[in-house]
Amino acid sequence: MLHYALVFLVVAIIAAVLGFGGIAGAAAGIAKILFIVFLILAVISFLRRNS
């Protein structure tokens, strides 16, 4: 999950540098959502492992 978030972040940065604002914004939004999902799953996994 974190891997895909980083991939979309790189795509967003490259698209922004090349001037594709719409694609960059969409990719950044997807990266943000994937990172939040990763954090939630990581916390749940951590709590379940230690209880």
mmCIF file as gemmi writes it, N, C-alpha and C atoms, coordinates in Angstrom:
data_model
loop_
_atom_site.group_PDB
_atom_site.id
_atom_site.type_symbol
_atom_site.label_atom_id
_atom_site.label_alt_id
_atom_site.label_comp_id
_atom_site.label_asym_id
_atom_site.label_entity_id
_atom_site.label_seq_id
_atom_site.pdbx_PDB_ins_code
_atom_site.Cartn_x
_atom_site.Cartn_y
_atom_site.Cartn_z
_atom_site.occupancy
_atom_site.B_iso_or_equiv
_atom_site.pdbx_formal_charge
_atom_site.auth_seq_id
_atom_site.auth_asym_id
_atom_site.pdbx_PDB_model_num
ATOM 1 N N . MET Axp A 1 ? 0.837 -1.188 0 1 0 ? 1 A 1
ATOM 2 C CA . MET Axp A 1 ? 0 0 0 1 0 ? 1 A 1
ATOM 3 C C . MET Axp A 1 ? 0.881 1.251 0 1 0 ? 1 A 1
ATOM 4 N N . LEU Axp A 2 ? 1.892 1.244 0.821 1 0 ? 2 A 1
ATOM 5 C CA . LEU Axp A 2 ? 2.799 2.395 0.871 1 0 ? 2 A 1
ATOM 6 C C . LEU Axp A 2 ? 3.54 2.544 -0.451 1 0 ? 2 A 1
ATOM 7 N N . HIS Axp A 3 ? 3.866 1.442 -1.069 1 0 ? 3 A 1
ATOM 8 C CA . HIS Axp A 3 ? 4.556 1.476 -2.366 1 0 ? 3 A 1
ATOM 9 C C . HIS Axp A 3 ? 3.714 2.217 -3.407 1 0 ? 3 A 1
ATOM 10 N N . TYR Axp A 4 ? 2.429 1.894 -3.465 1 0 ? 4 A 1
ATOM 11 C CA . TYR Axp A 4 ? 1.554 2.558 -4.432 1 0 ? 4 A 1
ATOM 12 C C . TYR Axp A 4 ? 1.389 4.038 -4.12 1 0 ? 4 A 1
ATOM 13 N N . ALA Axp A 5 ? 1.358 4.384 -2.843 1 0 ? 5 A 1
ATOM 14 C CA . ALA Axp A 5 ? 1.272 5.794 -2.474 1 0 ? 5 A 1
ATOM 15 C C . ALA Axp A 5 ? 2.507 6.549 -2.966 1 0 ? 5 A 1
ATOM 16 N N . LEU Axp A 6 ? 3.67 5.949 -2.817 1 0 ? 6 A 1
ATOM 17 C CA . LEU Axp A 6 ? 4.897 6.59 -3.283 1 0 ? 6 A 1
ATOM 18 C C . LEU Axp A 6 ? 4.943 6.672 -4.805 1 0 ? 6 A 1
ATOM 19 N N . VAL Axp A 7 ? 4.432 5.647 -5.488 1 0 ? 7 A 1
ATOM 20 C CA . VAL Axp A 7 ? 4.396 5.673 -6.948 1 0 ? 7 A 1
ATOM 21 C C . VAL Axp A 7 ? 3.517 6.821 -7.429 1 0 ? 7 A 1
ATOM 22 N N . PHE Axp A 8 ? 2.332 6.979 -6.833 1 0 ? 8 A 1
ATOM 23 C CA . PHE Axp A 8 ? 1.444 8.065 -7.242 1 0 ? 8 A 1
ATOM 24 C C . PHE Axp A 8 ? 2.04 9.423 -6.882 1 0 ? 8 A 1
ATOM 25 N N . LEU Axp A 9 ? 2.793 9.502 -5.794 1 0 ? 9 A 1
ATOM 26 C CA . LEU Axp A 9 ? 3.453 10.758 -5.433 1 0 ? 9 A 1
ATOM 27 C C . LEU Axp A 9 ? 4.497 11.127 -6.485 1 0 ? 9 A 1
ATOM 28 N N . VAL Axp A 10 ? 5.27 10.164 -6.929 1 0 ? 10 A 1
ATOM 29 C CA . VAL Axp A 10 ? 6.274 10.419 -7.966 1 0 ? 10 A 1
ATOM 30 C C . VAL Axp A 10 ? 5.602 10.825 -9.274 1 0 ? 10 A 1
ATOM 31 N N . VAL Axp A 11 ? 4.504 10.146 -9.622 1 0 ? 11 A 1
ATOM 32 C CA . VAL Axp A 11 ? 3.762 10.506 -10.828 1 0 ? 11 A 1
ATOM 33 C C . VAL Axp A 11 ? 3.253 11.939 -10.718 1 0 ? 11 A 1
ATOM 34 N N . ALA Axp A 12 ? 2.766 12.323 -9.543 1 0 ? 12 A 1
ATOM 35 C CA . ALA Axp A 12 ? 2.26 13.686 -9.338 1 0 ? 12 A 1
ATOM 36 C C . ALA Axp A 12 ? 3.386 14.712 -9.491 1 0 ? 12 A 1
ATOM 37 N N . ILE Axp A 13 ? 4.541 14.415 -8.957 1 0 ? 13 A 1
ATOM 38 C CA . ILE Axp A 13 ? 5.668 15.355 -9.053 1 0 ? 13 A 1
ATOM 39 C C . ILE Axp A 13 ? 6.117 15.501 -10.504 1 0 ? 13 A 1
ATOM 40 N N . ILE Axp A 14 ? 6.226 14.383 -11.204 1 0 ? 14 A 1
ATOM 41 C CA . ILE Axp A 14 ? 6.647 14.441 -12.61 1 0 ? 14 A 1
ATOM 42 C C . ILE Axp A 14 ? 5.612 15.189 -13.451 1 0 ? 14 A 1
ATOM 43 N N . ALA Axp A 15 ? 4.335 14.924 -13.216 1 0 ? 15 A 1
ATOM 44 C CA . ALA Axp A 15 ? 3.281 15.602 -13.975 1 0 ? 15 A 1
ATOM 45 C C . ALA Axp A 15 ? 3.282 17.1 -13.682 1 0 ? 15 A 1
ATOM 46 N N . ALA Axp A 16 ? 3.535 17.466 -12.436 1 0 ? 16 A 1
ATOM 47 C CA . ALA Axp A 16 ? 3.576 18.89 -12.089 1 0 ? 16 A 1
ATOM 48 C C . ALA Axp A 16 ? 4.753 19.586 -12.764 1 0 ? 16 A 1
ATOM 49 N N . VAL Axp A 17 ? 5.899 18.921 -12.8 1 0 ? 17 A 1
ATOM 50 C CA . VAL Axp A 17 ? 7.067 19.51 -13.443 1 0 ? 17 A 1
ATOM 51 C C . VAL Axp A 17 ? 6.82 19.702 -14.946 1 0 ? 17 A 1
ATOM 52 N N . LEU Axp A 18 ? 6.114 18.757 -15.554 1 0 ? 18 A 1
ATOM 53 C CA . LEU Axp A 18 ? 5.843 18.831 -16.985 1 0 ? 18 A 1
ATOM 54 C C . LEU Axp A 18 ? 4.65 19.727 -17.321 1 0 ? 18 A 1
ATOM 55 N N . GLY Axp A 19 ? 3.948 20.212 -16.303 1 0 ? 19 A 1
ATOM 56 C CA . GLY Axp A 19 ? 2.867 21.164 -16.534 1 0 ? 19 A 1
ATOM 57 C C . GLY Axp A 19 ? 1.482 20.566 -16.632 1 0 ? 19 A 1
ATOM 58 N N . PHE Axp A 20 ? 1.323 19.331 -16.282 1 0 ? 20 A 1
ATOM 59 C CA . PHE Axp A 20 ? 0.004 18.696 -16.309 1 0 ? 20 A 1
ATOM 60 C C . PHE Axp A 20 ? -0.638 18.828 -14.932 1 0 ? 20 A 1
ATOM 61 N N . GLY Axp A 21 ? -1.264 19.969 -14.693 1 0 ? 21 A 1
ATOM 62 C CA . GLY Axp A 21 ? -1.809 20.268 -13.369 1 0 ? 21 A 1
ATOM 63 C C . GLY Axp A 21 ? -2.936 19.356 -12.946 1 0 ? 21 A 1
ATOM 64 N N . GLY Axp A 22 ? -3.829 19.019 -13.87 1 0 ? 22 A 1
ATOM 65 C CA . GLY Axp A 22 ? -4.958 18.161 -13.524 1 0 ? 22 A 1
ATOM 66 C C . GLY Axp A 22 ? -4.526 16.767 -13.133 1 0 ? 22 A 1
ATOM 67 N N . ILE Axp A 23 ? -3.618 16.219 -13.922 1 0 ? 23 A 1
ATOM 68 C CA . ILE Axp A 23 ? -3.108 14.877 -13.625 1 0 ? 23 A 1
ATOM 69 C C . ILE Axp A 23 ? -2.32 14.892 -12.323 1 0 ? 23 A 1
ATOM 70 N N . ALA Axp A 24 ? -1.545 15.947 -12.111 1 0 ? 24 A 1
ATOM 71 C CA . ALA Axp A 24 ? -0.75 16.046 -10.884 1 0 ? 24 A 1
ATOM 72 C C . ALA Axp A 24 ? -1.655 16.119 -9.661 1 0 ? 24 A 1
ATOM 73 N N . GLY Axp A 25 ? -2.729 16.893 -9.754 1 0 ? 25 A 1
ATOM 74 C CA . GLY Axp A 25 ? -3.653 17.005 -8.627 1 0 ? 25 A 1
ATOM 75 C C . GLY Axp A 25 ? -4.357 15.696 -8.331 1 0 ? 25 A 1
ATOM 76 N N . ALA Axp A 26 ? -4.775 15.01 -9.381 1 0 ? 26 A 1
ATOM 77 C CA . ALA Axp A 26 ? -5.446 13.72 -9.195 1 0 ? 26 A 1
ATOM 78 C C . ALA Axp A 26 ? -4.501 12.691 -8.586 1 0 ? 26 A 1
ATOM 79 N N . ALA Axp A 27 ? -3.279 12.633 -9.099 1 0 ? 27 A 1
ATOM 80 C CA . ALA Axp A 27 ? -2.311 11.666 -8.572 1 0 ? 27 A 1
ATOM 81 C C . ALA Axp A 27 ? -1.947 11.987 -7.13 1 0 ? 27 A 1
ATOM 82 N N . ALA Axp A 28 ? -1.836 13.262 -6.799 1 0 ? 28 A 1
ATOM 83 C CA . ALA Axp A 28 ? -1.536 13.642 -5.421 1 0 ? 28 A 1
ATOM 84 C C . ALA Axp A 28 ? -2.696 13.271 -4.498 1 0 ? 28 A 1
ATOM 85 N N . GLY Axp A 29 ? -3.91 13.439 -4.965 1 0 ? 29 A 1
ATOM 86 C CA . GLY Axp A 29 ? -5.072 13.048 -4.161 1 0 ? 29 A 1
ATOM 87 C C . GLY Axp A 29 ? -5.113 11.557 -3.914 1 0 ? 29 A 1
ATOM 88 N N . ILE Axp A 30 ? -4.846 10.783 -4.942 1 0 ? 30 A 1
ATOM 89 C CA . ILE Axp A 30 ? -4.821 9.325 -4.785 1 0 ? 30 A 1
ATOM 90 C C . ILE Axp A 30 ? -3.706 8.923 -3.828 1 0 ? 30 A 1
ATOM 91 N N . ALA Axp A 31 ? -2.542 9.547 -3.961 1 0 ? 31 A 1
ATOM 92 C CA . ALA Axp A 31 ? -1.418 9.234 -3.066 1 0 ? 31 A 1
ATOM 93 C C . ALA Axp A 31 ? -1.786 9.547 -1.618 1 0 ? 31 A 1
ATOM 94 N N . LYS Axp A 32 ? -2.485 10.651 -1.401 1 0 ? 32 A 1
ATOM 95 C CA . LYS Axp A 32 ? -2.89 11.024 -0.041 1 0 ? 32 A 1
ATOM 96 C C . LYS Axp A 32 ? -3.855 10.001 0.55 1 0 ? 32 A 1
ATOM 97 N N . ILE Axp A 33 ? -4.822 9.58 -0.253 1 0 ? 33 A 1
ATOM 98 C CA . ILE Axp A 33 ? -5.795 8.591 0.215 1 0 ? 33 A 1
ATOM 99 C C . ILE Axp A 33 ? -5.113 7.264 0.53 1 0 ? 33 A 1
ATOM 100 N N . LEU Axp A 34 ? -4.232 6.818 -0.356 1 0 ? 34 A 1
ATOM 101 C CA . LEU Axp A 34 ? -3.526 5.551 -0.118 1 0 ? 34 A 1
ATOM 102 C C . LEU Axp A 34 ? -2.653 5.624 1.12 1 0 ? 34 A 1
ATOM 103 N N . PHE Axp A 35 ? -2.025 6.775 1.365 1 0 ? 35 A 1
ATOM 104 C CA . PHE Axp A 35 ? -1.179 6.91 2.548 1 0 ? 35 A 1
ATOM 105 C C . PHE Axp A 35 ? -2.015 6.87 3.82 1 0 ? 35 A 1
ATOM 106 N N . ILE Axp A 36 ? -3.181 7.499 3.8 1 0 ? 36 A 1
ATOM 107 C CA . ILE Axp A 36 ? -4.053 7.479 4.979 1 0 ? 36 A 1
ATOM 108 C C . ILE Axp A 36 ? -4.548 6.063 5.247 1 0 ? 36 A 1
ATOM 109 N N . VAL Axp A 37 ? -4.928 5.343 4.183 1 0 ? 37 A 1
ATOM 110 C CA . VAL Axp A 37 ? -5.35 3.946 4.344 1 0 ? 37 A 1
ATOM 111 C C . VAL Axp A 37 ? -4.203 3.116 4.9 1 0 ? 37 A 1
ATOM 112 N N . PHE Axp A 38 ? -2.993 3.345 4.411 1 0 ? 38 A 1
ATOM 113 C CA . PHE Axp A 38 ? -1.825 2.632 4.929 1 0 ? 38 A 1
ATOM 114 C C . PHE Axp A 38 ? -1.639 2.9 6.421 1 0 ? 38 A 1
ATOM 115 N N . LEU Axp A 39 ? -1.754 4.158 6.832 1 0 ? 39 A 1
ATOM 116 C CA . LEU Axp A 39 ? -1.58 4.484 8.241 1 0 ? 39 A 1
ATOM 117 C C . LEU Axp A 39 ? -2.642 3.809 9.108 1 0 ? 39 A 1
ATOM 118 N N . ILE Axp A 40 ? -3.878 3.824 8.655 1 0 ? 40 A 1
ATOM 119 C CA . ILE Axp A 40 ? -4.956 3.191 9.423 1 0 ? 40 A 1
ATOM 120 C C . ILE Axp A 40 ? -4.711 1.689 9.559 1 0 ? 40 A 1
ATOM 121 N N . LEU Axp A 41 ? -4.352 1.045 8.459 1 0 ? 41 A 1
ATOM 122 C CA . LEU Axp A 41 ? -4.088 -0.393 8.51 1 0 ? 41 A 1
ATOM 123 C C . LEU Axp A 41 ? -2.864 -0.716 9.362 1 0 ? 41 A 1
ATOM 124 N N . ALA Axp A 42 ? -1.853 0.127 9.321 1 0 ? 42 A 1
ATOM 125 C CA . ALA Axp A 42 ? -0.661 -0.102 10.138 1 0 ? 42 A 1
ATOM 126 C C . ALA Axp A 42 ? -0.989 0.005 11.625 1 0 ? 42 A 1
ATOM 127 N N . VAL Axp A 43 ? -1.799 0.994 11.992 1 0 ? 43 A 1
ATOM 128 C CA . VAL Axp A 43 ? -2.184 1.152 13.402 1 0 ? 43 A 1
ATOM 129 C C . VAL Axp A 43 ? -3.029 -0.025 13.858 1 0 ? 43 A 1
ATOM 130 N N . ILE Axp A 44 ? -3.984 -0.444 13.028 1 0 ? 44 A 1
ATOM 131 C CA . ILE Axp A 44 ? -4.82 -1.596 13.383 1 0 ? 44 A 1
ATOM 132 C C . ILE Axp A 44 ? -3.963 -2.847 13.541 1 0 ? 44 A 1
ATOM 133 N N . SER Axp A 45 ? -3.034 -3.051 12.631 1 0 ? 45 A 1
ATOM 134 C CA . SER Axp A 45 ? -2.147 -4.203 12.708 1 0 ? 45 A 1
ATOM 135 C C . SER Axp A 45 ? -1.289 -4.154 13.974 1 0 ? 45 A 1
ATOM 136 N N . PHE Axp A 46 ? -0.795 -2.989 14.304 1 0 ? 46 A 1
ATOM 137 C CA . PHE Axp A 46 ? 0.027 -2.839 15.51 1 0 ? 46 A 1
ATOM 138 C C . PHE Axp A 46 ? -0.783 -3.122 16.766 1 0 ? 46 A 1
ATOM 139 N N . LEU Axp A 47 ? -2.002 -2.609 16.827 1 0 ? 47 A 1
ATOM 140 C CA . LEU Axp A 47 ? -2.836 -2.819 18.013 1 0 ? 47 A 1
ATOM 141 C C . LEU Axp A 47 ? -3.27 -4.274 18.161 1 0 ? 47 A 1
ATOM 142 N N . ARG Axp A 48 ? -3.568 -4.939 17.058 1 0 ? 48 A 1
ATOM 143 C CA . ARG Axp A 48 ? -3.992 -6.329 17.126 1 0 ? 48 A 1
ATOM 144 C C . ARG Axp A 48 ? -2.83 -7.259 17.502 1 0 ? 48 A 1
ATOM 145 N N . ARG Axp A 49 ? -1.628 -6.91 17.083 1 0 ? 49 A 1
ATOM 146 C CA . ARG Axp A 49 ? -0.471 -7.748 17.377 1 0 ? 49 A 1
ATOM 147 C C . ARG Axp A 49 ? -0.088 -7.668 18.844 1 0 ? 49 A 1
ATOM 148 N N . ASN Axp A 50 ? -0.29 -6.52 19.474 1 0 ? 50 A 1
ATOM 149 C CA . ASN Axp A 50 ? 0.134 -6.338 20.857 1 0 ? 50 A 1
ATOM 150 C C . ASN Axp A 50 ? -0.957 -6.606 21.871 1 0 ? 50 A 1
ATOM 151 N N . SER Axp A 51 ? -2.12 -7.031 21.441 1 0 ? 51 A 1
ATOM 152 C CA . SER Axp A 51 ? -3.176 -7.272 22.437 1 0 ? 51 A 1
ATOM 153 C C . SER Axp A 51 ? -3.458 -8.75 22.606 1 0 ? 51 A 1
